[in-house]
Amino acid sequence: MSELSNQYPTGALQALDASHHLHPFTDHGSLRQEGSRVIVKGEGVWLTDSDGNRIMDGMAGLWNVQIGHGRAEIADAVATQMRQLSYYNTFFKTTHPPVIELSEMIARLAPEPYNQVFYVSSGSEANDTVLRLVRYYWDLKGKPDKKTIITRWNAYHGSTVAGTSLGGMKAMHAQGDLPIPGIHHIDQPYWFGEGGDLSPDDFGLWAARKLEEAIDRIGEERIAAFMAEPIQGAGGVIIPPDTYWPEVKRILADQDILLVADEVISGFGRLGEWFGSTVYGIEPDLIAVAKGMTSGYLPMGGVLVHDGIAQTLEHEGGEFFHGTTYAGHPACAAAAIANLTIMQDEGVVGHVRDVAAPKMAAVFAGLADHPLVGEARTKGLLGALELVPGKPDRTRFANEGDVGTICRDICFQNGLVMRAVRDSMILSPPLVITPDELDWMGTTVRKVLDETGAELKRRGLW
Ligand SMILES: *Cc1c(COP(=O)(O)O)cnc(C)c1O
């Protein structure tokens, strides 16, 4: 453990942090005023901050700590690997045992017919790889005009230039003059926010048919791929209506367009199966993964490549001029192997499917009657609470985002990390969370909602 965390009081750590650390996705003015939160320890679903407070990690870090914090097996596996071979690259026809073993493991866990993995170090890089790979694929197929990638507004595909461009976050696009050309965004299947008078099922069809309209307008001969998260995560746990994915599949069935599933969140168990694609019957051509692959113990991501595309690369391509220094890093591969081994040996995915996800659904159902909650939705171990001023209509609070921020801060004070996306409160706990811990979470969230309501009244916002 770092000596700083043992020896310095919180205020000194915050001052040092403020002096030298530019944080990602942070308003630095307000961070400097409020001071950053210093986390010093993690164990299971619990974190400890520098003042000794225990906090439940209701977001599993950033949706990625599947097996919980602090598992010594991972530390041991990484240490052993580092002593054996701390680094060698996988460029130019070299490889090493950990990346070989991991690839075989992932091919076994992935649905058919995915037998090839291209490694990177993050979800953003996975999607950068997807962008280059699908365009290169169509070049190899003799269709160089097929270059446009269709994605959705309010999707999150990472923060690099390609990731931001593929994503549909307008505030991100506005910084850096994005998106790059060749990305076309369509409506998202967000019924609670945008469904109007349509039923969820009708709205799901409507949103899927935006893909059909885009194909008609742009022309199939110019479209390389449609890319989507099975469930939008950072956009606010947007669980599509049941009609959405079947209709997307119907639309793409007779089109020569690749389907890319961004499974950076839904991959590795979060929805109660190893991959979200099988939960929704999506059958994509490429699957982007990262986050849960190592449970966050070390950075790693990848693109799972369908046999058809892999064969095209092998038989029709020459060298694919793409790759990063740390692709397939041996220590990261060792962490991933240890993580996936724990997940298999301890039946973590079955625990999500049979125990944790039904329990979380029940906990959320119990919160739906709270006067601030317009909708409480879950799928697997993803959940969202839509905060609204009144029911049953779906009107929003004025100044969207303020109420979510107030609620999130109250949540922290009550020892629970919950994320605010606009005025939706998001939970995505470690997959190993127990029913008792989920009960604690539910009780705490109800208390937080009550306190949020009182605070809103005090400020005249409700
Ligand atoms: C987090 C995320 C990414 C980006 O992953 P990084 O590792 O942060 O680059 C991409 N897609 C989805 C769906 C994500 O949730």
Ligand as a Chemical Component Dictionary entry (heavy atoms), coordinates in Angstrom:
data_LIG
# 
_chem_comp.id                   LIG 
_chem_comp.type                 NON-POLYMER 
_chem_comp.pdbx_formal_charge   0 
_chem_comp.three_letter_code    LIG 
# 
loop_
_chem_comp_atom.comp_id 
_chem_comp_atom.atom_id 
_chem_comp_atom.alt_atom_id 
_chem_comp_atom.type_symbol 
_chem_comp_atom.charge 
_chem_comp_atom.model_Cartn_x 
_chem_comp_atom.model_Cartn_y 
_chem_comp_atom.model_Cartn_z 
_chem_comp_atom.pdbx_ordinal 
LIG C1 C1 C 0 -16.621 2.206 -20.457 1  
LIG C2 C2 C 0 -17.127 1.935 -21.824 2  
LIG C3 C3 C 0 -16.313 2.076 -22.942 3  
LIG C4 C4 C 0 -14.928 2.639 -22.848 4  
LIG O1 O1 O 0 -14.079 1.848 -22.108 5  
LIG P1 P1 P 0 -12.713 2.488 -21.502 6  
LIG O2 O2 O 0 -12.020 1.317 -20.931 7  
LIG O3 O3 O 0 -13.151 3.501 -20.488 8  
LIG O4 O4 O 0 -11.993 3.112 -22.629 9  
LIG C5 C5 C 0 -16.814 1.717 -24.167 10 
LIG N1 N1 N 0 -18.054 1.231 -24.292 11 
LIG C6 C6 C 0 -18.869 1.083 -23.238 12 
LIG C7 C7 C 0 -20.225 0.496 -23.438 13 
LIG C8 C8 C 0 -18.440 1.449 -21.976 14 
LIG O5 O5 O 0 -19.259 1.335 -20.935 15 
# 
loop_
_chem_comp_bond.comp_id 
_chem_comp_bond.atom_id_1 
_chem_comp_bond.atom_id_2 
_chem_comp_bond.value_order 
_chem_comp_bond.pdbx_ordinal 
LIG C1 C2 SING 1  
LIG C2 C3 SING 2  
LIG C2 C8 DOUB 3  
LIG C3 C4 SING 4  
LIG C3 C5 DOUB 5  
LIG C4 O1 SING 6  
LIG O1 P1 SING 7  
LIG P1 O2 DOUB 8  
LIG P1 O3 SING 9  
LIG P1 O4 SING 10 
LIG C5 N1 SING 11 
LIG N1 C6 DOUB 12 
LIG C6 C7 SING 13 
LIG C6 C8 SING 14 
LIG C8 O5 SING 15 
# 
